[in-house]
């Protein structure tokens, strides 16, 4: 809708009343940490929380993707909505009177604003009408179906607001338009009635159907699903797309399941309404239904807001139709699964049953055990490829190999791909372990032919006589240095008692942070420390992390490389428990890398110098690189423990 310019007083009042923790909590599971709240960032995929919400500042900031702003900007960015639209939405929620800069436009604005409110209201009234009709004589067949066929208790029927649409062509129309005086146009916009093609007037969209309200995350009715009680087709009929309802962006029962998903750190997606309802009735309250469509990225990202481990289980029938449904439901999320951005599992229930049928003859504990043992999507895909194939037959063997190669090519993570290459090689070897290396080589050649052209690195001994000596850190050296410097900075940030020791070691050895982003962070630390007085009491800065985070709001581009240092994972916690040893190892590693760098530098200069033309320089470079070599040997002998083991 066209929204006129809002009065600044309205905008300011919305900012004052809209609490950012309240707003963000609708979309992100937040946990209290100190004076702030943290959670998984909704703007990028991550496994550990880097998204921080400050209630005192009414601001959010992500140390992973640098997204930042207030409550209004959060809703704008997440929903890709305009500023005015978001302000109006928050104004309605927090009951802020809306003013415009042009008073004459206020009436038109209120009319436009009231449309969505009227849609919510008429849909809520329709849900109540359907629930009432279920208890009348005309709804007895539907009620009996719920109680007998679906074995649902009264509390579950009420929990999900199940109802019945009477068989008449204009029953709902007459009730809402004639009795309740709602405009027919509002009912049409809500997807409840349709205009007749001939003769004028309207007719009800849902007739003689069991009615299932579809709600948004906040629990407001936005649409309906209707199941026929006869042989009429389609068996299930959904509301059309409306201003409130988009099938590809909605998940049935998410309003009921979001708490369970967060608590269990796992979401279960089933295909049908009654599968989700049956699971909730059995106490499995982390289940949602996909409304029969292929899962879209919007739906998946909606679910993943509530699970830190990004664990998603698709539960469909084990028969051919169920397999096709699973492959269809995967839809766009296959790419996320290949990248490892979602832990996708597939649960096929035995005997071709859906979740509702299975729970009629099994306990919730039986279902939970199947859920726990559900295979990862890639394992499931491999089983689908080899199912009903005879690998002893050349044709089947070739076709299976081609499909496996196609699957393996899509796996982005090298460690995951290597694991599945070995797994597939075992399958193709048909139990003959002697063939596994050959099968691995064949698969790798087909996956990435360039990998076969791998050349071994030049040995250190040959490098003495070569002029191809690089001054840049080798890949493994760079990785070790990155880890050592990051670990030292993390200890400095989270272990105040070690700060003076770290400063002393760095000064004594005349060491600097080599990597630019680490050097930048260290400079900021020193600036804050020096600003606290001339004494530089580094240990007495309990708020150092908070002050750095505030400081880095001005340097968002640099934060992407160092934001992980402000958080301590379980692995990090184990590392810094051995703080004195780890500090020693990290310092030694930095020293070692710097010595190796100088050694290679002087070695290259020595190799490039003509001993006859410049004998003194030649001798000087030789003594320099030899001295660095002695230092390297000395530091290696002095190590009482393995740096690489600690790091």
N, C-alpha and C positions, 0 to 999 in steps of 0.2 A: 504494500500500500504506500501511497505517497504521503510522507510525513513532513509537516511544516517544521520550521526551525523552532527548537524548544527553548524556553526561557532559561537563562543561566541559573536562576534560583531552583528550578526543577532539577537540573543536572547536579547541582551542589547538594541538594537535599537527598537525592538518590545515593550519591557518594557517601553521605554521612550515615544513612540508614542501612545500606547494603553491606553487611558484614562479610568480609572476604572469605573467612573460614566457612561460614554458612553457605556461601555461593559455591565455592570450590568443592565442598564436601558432597555436593550432589553429583559430581562427576569423578572425583578422585577420593580414594580411601586415604585419609590423613591420620597420621599418628603423632602424638605430642612428643617433641624432643626439645628439652630445655624450655625456652620461652617461645619457640616457634613450632610449626607443624611441618612434617615431611611426608612425601608420598611419591608414587611413580608418576613421572611427567606425562601428561596426556598429549603433548605436542610431538613427542618422539618416542621410539621404542627403547626401553631400558629394563634391566633386570634388577638393579639396585636403585633405591630412591635418591634422586638428586634434586627433586622439586621441593622448594621451601616456601612456606606461606607464613608471613609475619602478621599476626593479629594487631600488634601495636602500631605497625607502620601501614597496615592495610595494603600490603604489596605482596606479590609472588615473584619468585625468581628461580629459574632452573640453571643449575651449574653444569648441566650437560649440553643443552641447546641454547642457553642464554635467553629463553623466553622470559619476559618480565612485564609487569604492569599492575593495574588495580583490578577490582572486581568487574568493572565494565569492560575493560580490554580483554580479560580472561574469557568472558562469554562471547565477545565479538570474535576473537581468534578461534575459539573452539568450534563455534557454530557457523563461522564465516558469515556473520550477520553485520548489518550496518550499526553505526553508533546510536542513531536515534531509535532504531528498533529495540536494541538491548536496553537502553535507558527506559523506554516505555514499558518493557517487560518487567524490569526491576521495580519501576514505579508502581505497577499493578500489584506486584508481590508484596512490597513494603508499604503499600497504601499511601503513596506520595501523590498529592494533587498535581495534575499536569497543567502547566501553563505554556503558552506559545508566545513568540514575539509578536504575532499578529492575532489579536483577540478574536477577530472575525472568523479565523480558521478553527477556533477551538471546538465549535460544535461539530464540524466535519471530522476533526480528529477523533473526538469522542465516539462518533458513529463508527469510524473505522476500527477504533480500539475495541469497541463493544462486540464486533463480529466474532473474534476468537472467544471472548467470554461467553457469548451466546451459544457458540458451537459446543464449548465444554458443558454448558448448562443443559442444552437440549440432549446431548449424549448421556449425561448423568441421569436425566429424567427418563430417557429411553431404557437405560439399564434397570432403573427401578420398576418401570412398567413391565419389562420382560420378567423380572424376578417375581413380581406380584402374579403375573399370568401363570407362572409355573405352579403356583399353589391353588389355582382355580381348577374346576372340573375339566376344562379344555386342555390343561397342561399336565393331566395325570399320566398320559402315556410318556411324556418327556421325563417327568419326575421318576416314574418307574424304571425307565431306561437308565437313568443316572444311578439309582439305588441298586437295581438288580444286575443289569448288564455291566455297568462300570464299577459296581460295588463301592460307591462313594458314600461317605457318611455325611450327615447334615452339616457338620462344621466345615467340611471341605466345600460343599455346595455353596455355603454362605461365604467362605473365604474367597472364592473365585467369582462370586456374584453371578452364578449360572442362572439362566432363565429360559423363557419360552416365548417365541413369536407366534401369535395366533394365526390361524389359517386364512382369515379374511384378507381381502385385497387392500382394505383401507382402515384396518383396525388401529394401527399406530398413528396413521395420519389423522383420523378423527379425534383420537385422544389428545394429541399434542396441538393440533391446529384448531379444532372446534372447541375442545374443552379447556385446554391450557393456553390457547391463544398465541402460540408461537408462530412466527411467519413461516409460510410454506417454503420460502426461499432458503431459510436457515436449515430446515430439515433436508432440503435437497443438497445444500452445500456440505452437510454433515454425512451425506451418503446414505440417508435413511429412507428416502422416497425418490421416485423417478416420475417425470411428467409422462402422461399418456401420449402416444403418438397420434391418436385420433380422439376427437370429442372433448379434449381439455381435461383438466384435473390431474390427480397424481395417484400412484399406487405404491404400496409398501415394497421395499426391496427384499425384506426377510419375511417369509410366510411359512407357517407350520415347520419351524426349525427350532432346534435346541440352540440357545444363544449363549455365546461365550464372549464376555467383554474383553477387549484388548486395551491395556493401559500403558501409559508412558512411564518413565522411570519414577516420576513423582506420584504415580498411582491414580492419575486422572484418566477416565475413559476417553479414548480417542477413536475407537472403531469397534467392530464386532466381527466375530466369526460365527457362522451359522451352520449346524450339521442337520442334514435332512433326516427325518424319521421314517421316510418312505424310500422308494426306489428312484426318487427324483435325482437328476444330475444337474450340477455337480454335487457330490456328497457333501463337500465343505464349500461354503460361499463366504468370501471375505468382503468387507466394506471396500468401496472404491478409494482411490487416492484422493485425499482432501488436504485442506490447509494444515490440518493437525496430524494426518496419518500418511506415512510413506512406508510401504511394505518392506522395501529394501533397507530401511533404517530403523526398523522396529523388531524387537524380540519379545515374544509372548512370555509373561511371568517374570520378566527381569525385575520389575518392582518388588516381587516377592522373593527373588533369588539373590539380589545383589549382596545382602548381608551374609548369606550362606557361602556365596562365591568368595567373598573376602575372608571369611573365617576359615574355610577349608582350602583356600588358595587354589581353587580348581573350579572350572565351569563345565557343566555337562549340557550338550546341545542335542535335543531329540527332534524328531520330525513333526510330531502331531501335538495338538493341544492337550489331548487326554493322556499322552505319555508324560508330559510335564506335570499335569495335575496329579496323576497317579504317583509320581515320584515324590512330590511335595506331601501328598497324603501319607506316604510311607516314611516321612521324616527325612527324605533326601532333598534338602531345600536349596541346592545349588544348580537346579535344572531350569533350562529355558527351552523354548521351541522356536524353530526358524521360520514358521509360517509357510512351510512347504516350498520355500525358494532356495536357490543356491546362496550360501552365505556370502554376503558382500563384505568388502573391507570395512565399511562403516559399521556393520553389525559386529564384526570381529573386534574392531577397536573399541566398540562400546562395551563388550564383555570384558576385554583385557584391562579396562580401567580398574576392575575390581580384583584382579589377581596379580600378585607380585611375580610369581614364577611363570606367568603367561601360559598356564596349563589349560588346554582345551581338549575335551573328549567329545567326539561325535558318536552318538549311540543310535545306530540304525539296525534294521533287521539283518540276519545273517544269510537270507536267501538272495536270489539274483536281483530282485527288486530292491532289497535293502542295500546291496552292494552298489547298484546304480545310483540309489539315493545318496549314499555316502560320497561317491565320486562327484555327483552333482552338487552336493552341499559344500564340498571342499572349495569349489569355485575359484574365486580370486585369491584365497588364502594359501594356495599351494606355494606361491612365491615366498610368502612369509615362512612357511614350513621349511622350504629348501634352505633359506638363509638362517634358520635356527632362531627366528624372532618370535616364534610361537611353538610351544611344546604340544604338538598336535598328536592326539591318540585316537584310535578307532576302536569302538566296542561293538562287536557283532554278537547279539544275544543268540543262544542256541535254539535250534528247532524253528528257526525263521520267525521268532516271536518279537513283538515290539515291547517296550518297557512296561506298558500297561498290562499286556497279556502275561508277561513274565512274572510280574508281581502278584498275579492271581494265584499262582501255584508255587511261588518261591518267597523267601523272606527278604526283607531289606538287606540283611547281612549277606545273603547270597549275591545280591546285586552289587553290594559294596565290594565283595571279593572279586567279582568279574571286572569291576571298575578299576580296582587296584592293579590287576594283571593285564589290562588292555594294552595292546602293542602300540609302539610308536608308529606314526603314519608311514614312515619309510619301510619298516618291517612289514607292515600290512600290505603296502604296495608290492613289495617283493613277493609275498605269498600269493597275491593276486596274479602276478606274472607267471609264476611257476605252477600254479594250480592246474590240475588236469593235463599237465604236459609230461611227456616221456623224454627225458633228457638223453636217453640212450639212442633216440632217433635223431638223425642228423638235422632234419628239418626243424623239429621242435627245439633242439639245442641251439641252432642258429637264430631262430626267432626270439627265444628267451634271452640269448646273449645280447641281441640288438636292443631289446626293450630294457634290459638291465643297464646297458651302456647309456641309453637315453636318459634313464633315471639318474644314474651317477653323475652325468654331465651337469645336471641342474643343481647339485649340492655345492653350495658356495664355500662352506667351511672346509678347509683342507683336512683337518683332523677327522671330522665326521666322514668326509669322502673316503679317506684312507681306511677307516674302520669298515665302511660298507663295501669297499673294493675287496677287502680280505674276506668279508662275510659272503659276498657273491662268488668269490673264487672257491670257497669251500663248497658251496652249493654245486657249482659247475664241475668240481673235481669228482663228484659222485662217490665220496668216501675214500678216494685214493689220495692220501696226503702228499704223495710225491708229485702230484700234478698241481698242487696249490700254487707254488711259485710261478709256474708257467701260466696258469690262469690269471694270476695277478698281473703279470707282465702283459698278457694279451689285452686285459681290460684297460690297463693304464695307457697302452699304445692307442687304443680306440678312443679313450676319453680325451687325451691330450697328446697328440703325436709329438708335439714339441718337447714334452717331458722326456722322451726317449733320447733326445740329443743332449742330455745332461753331461757336463764335463766336470771332472773332479778339480777342486782347488789346487793351486800350485803349492807344493810343500814348502815349509820354512827353509829347508836346506837349499832348495833350488832358487829360492828368492834371493839368496846371497849373491848369486851370479847374474841376476836379472836386473834390468833397469825399470821393470814394471812394478814398482813398489808404490802403493797408494798411501797418501797421508790421511785419507778419510777413514773413519772407524769402519771395520768390517761389520756385516749385518749382525753377527752374534755378539760382537763387541758393543755395538750400538745398543742392542737389546739389554745386555748386562749393565751397561752404564745407565740406561734409562731406568732400569729397575732399581739400581743402587741409589741413584740420586733421588728418585721418587720416594723410596723407602726412608731415606734420611730426612727428607722434608716432612713426610707423614709423621715420623717419630717426633720431630721438632714441634710440629703443630699439636700433637695429641699427648705428648709426654713432657710437660714443663720441666720436670726434674732433670731431664737430659739436655736441655737447651745449652747450658753453660759448657757442658762437656763437648757438645758438637761444635760450638764456636771455637773452643780451645783447640780441638783437633784440626779443624780447617785452617786456623791461623798458624799452628805449629808446622803443618805440612805445606803451607802456602798453596792450598787447593781452592779452586773456584768451581762453580757449577758450569759444566760444559754446554749443556743443552739450553737453548735460548729461553724456552718457556719456564724451565726450572730457575734459570738465572734471573728472569724477570720477577718470579715469585719471591726469590731470596732478597732481591733489592727492596721489594715492598715490605717484607718482614723487617729488614734493617731500618728502613725509613720510619716505620711505626715504632720500633724499639728505641731509636735515637730520639724520637719525638716525645718519649715518655720521661726524658731527663738524661743527664749526662752519666748517671751511674750505670745505665744499660743493665738493669736487673731483669735479665731475660726470663727467668722462671716466674716472676711475679706478674704475668700477663694472662690471667685466666680467660679473658675475653678476646684473645688474639684471633681466633678463627672467625668469630662474629665480626670483629673490626675489619679483618681482611675481606670478608664477604661483602660488607658494606662498601669498602674501598673499591672492590673490583666491579661494582655495578657500573663504574665509569669505564671499565676496560673489558667489555663483554666479549670481544673477539679473542682476547688472551685466555679467558676463563675456560673455554672449551677444552684446552689441553691440560689444565691443572685442577679442574673442579673435583675430580675423583679423590684428590688428596685430602679434601675437607671431610671425607666420610670414612668410617672404619668398618670394613666388612668382617665376616667371621674369619676369613683367611688372614686379613690384615691384623686382626686382633691376636691371632696365634703368633704372627711374626713379631709383633712388638712386645709380646710377653717376655721374649728373650732380649730385651732392649739393649743391655750393654754389649752383648756379643754381636747383635745385629748392627749396632752403630759401628763397632770395630770392623766388621766385615764390609759394610757399605763404604766406609772411609778407605779401607784397604783396596776395595774394588776401584773406586775413583782414582786413587793414587796409581794403581796398576795400569789402568787405561791411559792415564796421562803419560806415564813412563813409556808405555808401548808406542804411544803416538810420537813422543820425542825420539824414541829409538828408531822408528821407521823414517822419521824426517832426516835425522843425521845420516842414517844408512843410505838414503837416496842421494843426499848431497855428496857423500863419499864416493858412491858408485858413478856419479856424474862428473867427478873431478879427475882431471888428467894428472897422474902422479909425477910425470916428467916435467909438465909445464908449470904446475903449482904444487910442488912437493910439501910446502909448509901447510897449505890449506888442506891438502890431501891427508896429512898426518893429523891435523887438528880435528877434522871430521871423523877420522877413524877413532881417535881417543874419545870424542864426544859420544859416538854411538856405542862404543865399547863400555864406557862408563855407565850409560843408561842400561846396558845389558847386565852389568854387574849388579846394579840396583834392582833390576827385575828379578835376578836370581836370589838376591838377598831377601827381598820382600816375600818371595815364594817360599824360602826356607823358614822365614819367621812366622808364617801362618800356622797357627795351632789347630785350625779347623778350616773346612772347605768353604770358601766364599760362595761358590756356586750352589753348594748345598743349602746354605743359609738364605741365599737370595732366590 
